[in-house]
């Protein structure tokens, strides 16, 4: 009976089945809980497992539930803690936990992609391309009494994300709890992950002398859009090397 129902899903919505299987493979509860015990520095597990929190969040991220509270209510009869305990767990998660979770899932996904031979051809032959971009979290609502008289909504935080196009995976993230911090202030942490033979692609906001010099010192390369505030002098005459998709010249 169950096999017949499963076969119907495979035939009618194979992508749904594949995504479900992939999530269960990458975010396996036993692996997650063991990883959390090894990684967490301040938090610990008493009654609420880290995998349970991830499961509730995944329901919100995937659009199955509207909020963590609604997700909690759907399984409240199975829970051994209150919804407030869930929120306390979420509020107490260290930024490093979020970053390490991205790295953990990326490693699992990379191994799976390589095993299946599904890696795409690198954009630049003989180089491993990585793309760096910033991401600002949405402004939060004025729910707290102290924030109601303030016109601008508070910024909960931002992050820098590293994307690997050959595998289609976000392989690293650098979170910052200060939503008003300049993205460039996170670049020293990014430089620690640069390896020889890589090509880093980024927008003009990352066209900073210290960052570009740091990449060069690691025997890596970069393709960064020029910022007018960065002084430079060509060592030889420039020549046209091609055009971008939009028609701009590449020198």
Rosetta blueprint (number, residue, H / E / L):
1 X L
2 X H
3 X H
4 X H
5 X H
6 X H
7 X H
8 X H
9 X H
10 X H
11 X H
12 X H
13 X L
14 X H
15 X H
16 X H
17 X H
18 X H
19 X H
20 X H
21 X H
22 X H
23 X H
24 X H
25 X H
26 X H
27 X L
28 X L
29 X H
30 X H
31 X H
32 X H
33 X H
34 X H
35 X H
36 X H
37 X H
38 X H
39 X H
40 X L
41 X L
42 X L
43 X L
44 X L
45 X L
46 X L
47 X L
48 X L
49 X L
50 X H
51 X H
52 X H
53 X H
54 X H
55 X H
56 X H
57 X H
58 X H
59 X H
60 X H
61 X H
62 X L
63 X L
64 X L
65 X L
66 X L
67 X L
68 X H
69 X H
70 X H
71 X H
72 X H
73 X H
74 X H
75 X L
76 X H
77 X H
78 X H
79 X L
80 X L
81 X L
82 X L
83 X H
84 X H
85 X H
86 X H
87 X H
88 X H
89 X H
90 X H
91 X H
92 X L
93 X L
94 X L
95 X H
96 X H
97 X H
98 X H
99 X H
100 X H
101 X H
102 X H
103 X H
104 X H
105 X H
106 X H
107 X H
108 X H
109 X H
110 X H
111 X H
112 X H
113 X H
114 X H
115 X H
116 X H
117 X L
118 X L
119 X L
120 X L
121 X L
122 X L
123 X L
124 X L
125 X L
126 X L
127 X L
128 X E
129 X E
130 X E
131 X E
132 X E
133 X E
134 X E
135 X E
136 X E
137 X L
138 X L
139 X E
140 X L
141 X L
142 X L
143 X L
144 X L
145 X H
146 X H
147 X H
148 X L
149 X L
150 X L
151 X L
152 X L
153 X L
154 X L
155 X E
156 X L
157 X L
158 X E
159 X E
160 X E
161 X E
162 X E
163 X E
164 X E
165 X L
166 X L
167 X L
168 X L
169 X E
170 X E
171 X E
172 X E
173 X E
174 X E
175 X E
176 X E
177 X L
178 X L
179 X L
180 X L
181 X L
182 X L
183 X H
184 X H
185 X H
186 X H
187 X H
188 X H
189 X H
190 X H
191 X H
192 X L
193 X L
194 X L
195 X L
196 X L
197 X L
198 X E
199 X E
200 X E
201 X E
202 X E
203 X L
204 X H
205 X H
206 X H
207 X L
208 X L
209 X H
210 X H
211 X H
212 X H
213 X H
214 X H
215 X H
216 X H
217 X H
218 X L
219 X L
220 X L
221 X E
222 X E
223 X E
224 X E
225 X L
226 X L
227 X L
228 X L
229 X L
230 X L
231 X L
232 X L
233 X L
234 X L
235 X L
236 X L
237 X L
238 X L
239 X L
240 X L
241 X L
242 X E
243 X E
244 X L
245 X L
246 X L
247 X L
248 X L
249 X E
250 X E
251 X L
